[in-house]
Amino acid sequence: MKTTISIIGIIAAFCTTIAQLPQLVKVLKTHQTRDISLWMYIIINFGVVLWLIYGICIYDYPLMIANAVTFILTMIVLIMKIKLG
């Protein structure tokens, strides 16, 4: 049962992390951030950092890795949004 739960967690972490890639690729290709919500990316980054801290506190490696990668991806978009306006 624990293995099944771990697999579900890993798949969920993969999906939520990889979901950030299309937006990041689009921003990097087009240098357009006009239609992206600044507050959404501020809030999502804050939430991801909290999930990362939580994962560190409970020593959950899939949670730590997924949220560290997600933070990097969403932070790039946030920086581009701030830089490009």
FIBAVO-788581 format. One record per atom (N, C-alpha, C): z negated, x negated, y; residue in three letters. Coordinates in steps of 0.001 Angstrom, whole numbers, padded with zeros to 6 digits, always signed. Each point is the difference from the previous one (the first is absolute). Last residue first. Example, Ala and Ser with C-alpha at 12.3 -4.5 7.8 and 13.67 -1.06 7.14 Angstrom:
2
-007080-012850-002250SER/-000060-000820+001190SER/-000730+000770+001090SER/+000070-000290-005720ALA/+000000+000890+001190ALA/+000000-000900+001200ALA/
This chain:
85
+017958-007509+043239GLY/-000279+001213+000801GLY/+000399+001280-000625GLY/+000008-004944-001333LEU/+001262+000623+000396LEU/-000184+001289+000813LEU/-003808-002542-001678LYS/+000891-000956+000654LYS/+001252+000673+000571LYS/-003100+002537-002578ILE/-000629-000414+001253ILE/+000947-000914+000795ILE/+001415+001307-004252LYS/-000104+001186+000845LYS/-000586-000377+001357LYS/+000139-003304-003326MET/+001347+000266+000523MET/-000023+001201+000940MET/-003966-000968-002223ILE/+000291-001058+000971ILE/+001384+000214+000623ILE/-001202+002875-003500LEU/-000826+000253+001185LEU/+000267-001035+001092LEU/+002065-000604-004200VAL/+000590+001146+000702VAL/-000780+000282+001286VAL/-001759-003293-002740ILE/+001277-000464+000550ILE/+000665+001128+000784ILE/-003871+001038-002372MET/-000305-000766+001208MET/+001273-000539+000641MET/+000183+002234-004164THR/-000195+000941+001100THR/-000328-000728+001306THR/+000560-002633-003915LEU/+001229+000752+000273LEU/-000160+000931+001197LEU/-003800-002408-001518ILE/+001006-000917+000547ILE/+001262+000774+000393ILE/-003366+002403-002214PHE/-000420-000383+001352PHE/+001031-000905+000653PHE/+000590+001140-004514THR/+000302+001129+000883THR/-000378-000328+001435THR/-001179-003132-003264VAL/+001454+000020+000191VAL/+000387+001127+000959VAL/-004496-000218-001185ALA/+000340-001216+000749ALA/+001503-000025+000292ALA/-001625+003436-002730ASN/-000321+000215+001402ASN/+000228-001234+000850ASN/+000764-000210-004708ALA/+000859+001031+000584ALA/-000276+000168+001490ALA/-002781-002940-002445ILE/+001356-000523+000136ILE/+000906+001018+000697ILE/-004480+001307-000988MET/+000048-001101+000969MET/+001427-000461+000250MET/-000734+003235-003338LEU/-000270+000567+001321LEU/+000086-001081+001080LEU/+000351-001338-004517PRO/+001181+000777+000408PRO/-000164+000598+001397PRO/-003775-002397-001744TYR/+001144-000820+000364TYR/+001256+000799+000331TYR/-005337+000874+000369ASP/+001122+000697-000628ASP/+001287-000691+000439ASP/-005057-000569+001114TYR/+000761-000950-000822TYR/+001119+000683-000782TYR/-003080+001801+003477ILE/-000164+000432-001396ILE/+000789-000883-000973ILE/+000032-000937+004716CYS/-001412+000298-000311CYS/-000210+000391-001458CYS/+004407-000646+001697ILE/-000711-001283-000100ILE/-001447+000239-000430ILE/+002606+003779+000913GLY/+000457-000653-001220GLY/-000689-001332-000232GLY/-000839+002248+004060TYR/-000584+000733-001123TYR/+000378-000658-001325TYR/+002054-001644+003848ILE/-001421-000375-000014ILE/-000711+000666-001175ILE/+004424+001273+000694LEU/-000065-001403-000431LEU/-001446-000470-000089LEU/+000821+004258+001779TRP/+000232-000005-001443TRP/-000072-001420-000560TRP/-000251+000418+004657LEU/-001213+000545-000629LEU/+000135+000058-001521LEU/+003762-001285+002463VAL/-001032-001050+000087VAL/-001300+000484-000644VAL/+003445+003114+000369VAL/+000340-001004-001011VAL/-001024-001137+000010VAL/-000338+003349+003350GLY/-000339+000515-001328GLY/+000253-001008-001099GLY/+001369-001102+004353PHE/-001464+000066-000047PHE/-000454+000481-001382PHE/+004582+000055+000846ASN/-000491-001373-000145ASN/-001517-000043-000078ASN/+002046+004143+000850ILE/+000271-000418-001375ILE/-000488-001429-000230ILE/-000324+001740+004385ILE/-000936+000657-000910ILE/+000227-000444-001439ILE/+002970-001588+003281ILE/-001346-000498+000301ILE/-000993+000572-001007ILE/+004376+001609-000190TYR/-000108-001347-000559TYR/-001344-000660+000326TYR/+000905+004296+001752MET/+000021+000088-001460MET/-000170-001385-000613MET/+000456+000355+004674TRP/-001337+000374-000485TRP/-000044+000128-001513TRP/+004178-000917+002098LEU/-000925-001114+000176LEU/-001361+000335-000591LEU/+004770+002128-001534SER/-001240+000314+000703SER/-000922-001221+000044SER/+005545+000232-000210ILE/-001191-000287-000794ILE/-001238+000278+000845ILE/+004694+000164+001469ASP/-000393+001191-000749ASP/-001231-000201-000883ASP/+001885-003614+002695ARG/-000193+001149+000881ARG/-000553+001219-000747ARG/+001389-004687-001270THR/-001293+000581-000393THR/-000305+001262+000799THR/+004083-003992-001444GLN/-000261+001276+000657GLN/-001320+000565-000523GLN/+002721-003936-001463HIS/-000864-000305+001143HIS/-000263+001248+000840HIS/+002571-000652-004321THR/+000478+000671+001214THR/-000733-000405+001269THR/-001039-001876-004454LYS/+001459+000009+000151LYS/+000436+000510+001367LYS/-004622-000002-001193LEU/+000473-001379+000087LEU/+001514-000070+000203LEU/-002020+004227-000668VAL/-000433-000574+001279VAL/+000523-001428+000155VAL/+000801+002154-004119LYS/+000745+000657+001077LYS/-000355-000595+001358LYS/-002433-001452-003766VAL/+001384-000496-000050VAL/+000817+000596+001146VAL/-004381+001619-000533LEU/-000003-001388+000439LEU/+001415-000561+000039LEU/-000626+004288-001780GLN/-000213+000008+001450GLN/+000052-001418+000550GLN/+000323+000520-004712PRO/+001172+000535+000698PRO/-000147-000007+001525PRO/-003789-001498-002778LEU/+001172-000878+000118LEU/+001197+000613+000719LEU/-004366+002053-001343GLN/+000085-000570+001350GLN/+001286-000794+000218GLN/-001321+001923-004227ALA/+000455+001051+000918ALA/+000155-000518+001429ALA/-001911-002565-003609ILE/+001456-000087+000073ILE/+000571+001042+000959ILE/-004665+000077-000841THR/+000382-001262+000630THR/+001510-000062+000212THR/-001873+003639-002303THR/-000380+000075+001412THR/+000339-001287+000744THR/+000890+000192-004694CYS/+000781+001013+000723CYS/-000348+000034+001486CYS/-002507-002851-002892PHE/+001383-000460+000124PHE/+000821+000975+000851PHE/-004364+001239-001124ALA/-000014-001096+000969ALA/+001414-000522+000243ALA/-000562+003217-003365ALA/-000243+000593+001321ALA/+000042-001071+001086ALA/+000256-001448-004444ILE/+001236+000700+000376ILE/-000146+000618+001390ILE/-003812-002016-001804ILE/+001012-001022+000285ILE/+001316+000651+000432ILE/-003511+002827-001412GLY/-000331-000676+001254GLY/+001040-001020+000398GLY/+000396+002099-004212ILE/+000249+000977+001062ILE/-000266-000638+001364ILE/-001127-002557-003709ILE/+001461+000095+000121ILE/+000371+000986+001105ILE/-004530-000366-001118SER/+000471-001214+000670SER/+001507+000040+000214SER/-001939+003451-002499ILE/-000402+000121+001401ILE/+000475-001215+000793ILE/+000628-000118-004616THR/+000867+001026+000596THR/-000301+000159+001478THR/-002803-002820-002475THR/+001317-000597+000145THR/+000970+000983+000656THR/-004302+001508-001167LYS/-000058-000878+001166LYS/+001355-000657+000249LYS/-000467+002647-003862MET/+000000+000823+001194MET/+000000-000869+001260MET/
